[in-house]
Amino acid sequence: MSLEMNKIAAAGLTAGVVAMLSGFVADLLVHPRHLEKAAFPIEVASTEAPAQAAAKPAGVEPVLPLLAKADPANGEKLTRACQACHTFEKGGPNKVGPNLYGVVVGPMGHKADFSYSDAMMKHHEAGDTWTYENLNHFIHGPREWMSGTKMTYGGMKKVADRADVIAYLRQNADSPIPLPTQEEIDKVTAKSAAAEQAAPAAAAGGGEQQAAASGGQSPEQMIAAGDADKGAKVARVCQACHDFTKGGPNKIGPNLWGVVGGPVAHKDDFNYSDAFKKLHEAGDTWTYDRLWGFLHDPRGHVPGTKMTFAGLKQDDKVADLVAWLREQSDSPVPLKQ
């Protein structure tokens, strides 16, 4: 009898451990508790998406010229992380995200039995489809390309990787669509070149608009005016990966007590990415400006970071969050008013 009870107890303990680890992995990939913003393209920025194909950000390399020689086998490998949220086989179930069989050139919001974001449904109602280039831009940066999507995935920045993934997705269909013609390739290449030439002027204008929107304030001034109580609420989504208490444990990410003003990669007992280790060796610290840039765009600010979170796009939320982080310290770093 005692042996049987031991077996039952062991089984229960094992099931609990597996459930716990599954939860941690799910949080790492999709941060499902973040309701505002699930790990791959196709269904994380504050305006509603337009009822037409979203405007493509300048600087995203076109994928059409690479598709003919793309490697679907490598694309399948690259989508393994996405399997936490998606299935790819015909008739496969929806998970956190929809099944993606037949997605290429299919309608946006193609699964009638899946609950899409309002942003995605506006594209569906407008008749928008997942063309090669629409997929390319969405995979590159889901939330940048479709404001309001539920996707928390930060995006795939290498155009060759995106081409391989799209080549794999193309094969997952009853009748794979034709590869782009040379005329189509020439057209998108010319359009991309024109966008690159216009980018410097657009960037200058954007900087003026941002300065006007923030009243010409610096990040530190906006943080000084931030609301730490609101920042504590913003930080809740981060608690899946970080602890903020003094002496608290590292989790998927390091404990962040005392991070403001501290050295980059400040925890000796955490295994940081090589990118962070280089910054640490260079003596870099978490100044208000560096935190501002990193929280807006982790991968853009520190290429090679392990962070999967795509970033906070609203200045006020970043200001509130840093204002709260500043208080999680024995000696908060002074702010310029």
NORJO-V74087 format. One record per backbone hydrogen bond with DSSP energy under -1.0 kcal/mol. CO is the residue of the C=O (numbers start at 0). NH is the residue of the N-H. If there is no record, write none. Layout:
CO,NH  CO,NH
This chain:
0,4  1,5  2,6  3,7  4,8  5,9  6,10  7,11  8,12  9,13  10,14  11,15  12,16  13,17  14,18  15,19  16,20  17,21  18,22  19,23  20,24  21,25  22,26  23,27  24,28  25,29  26,30  30,33  32,34  56,59  62,65  66,69  70,74  71,75  72,76  73,77  74,78  76,79  79,82  80,83  81,84  81,85  84,96  86,99  88,91  96,94  99,102  102,105  105,129  110,113  113,115  116,120  117,121  118,122  119,123  120,124  121,125  122,127  123,126  127,107  128,130  129,104  130,134  131,135  132,136  133,137  134,138  135,139  136,140  138,155  140,144  141,145  145,148  157,161  158,162  159,163  160,164  161,165  162,166  163,167  164,168  165,169  166,170  170,172  171,101  180,184  181,185  182,186  183,187  184,188  185,189  186,190  187,191  188,192  189,193  190,194  191,195  192,196  193,197  194,198  197,201  198,202  199,203  200,204  201,205  202,206  203,207  204,208  205,209  206,210  207,211  208,212  209,213  210,215  211,214  213,216  217,221  218,222  219,223  220,224  222,225  226,230  227,231  228,232  229,233  230,234  232,235  235,238  237,240  237,241  240,252  242,255  244,247  252,250  255,258  258,261  261,285  266,269  269,271  272,276  273,277  274,278  275,279  276,280  277,281  278,283  279,282  283,263  284,286  285,260  286,290  287,291  288,292  289,293  290,294  291,295  292,296  294,311  296,300  297,301  301,304  313,317  314,318  315,319  316,320  317,321  318,322  319,323  320,324  321,325  324,327  326,328  327,257
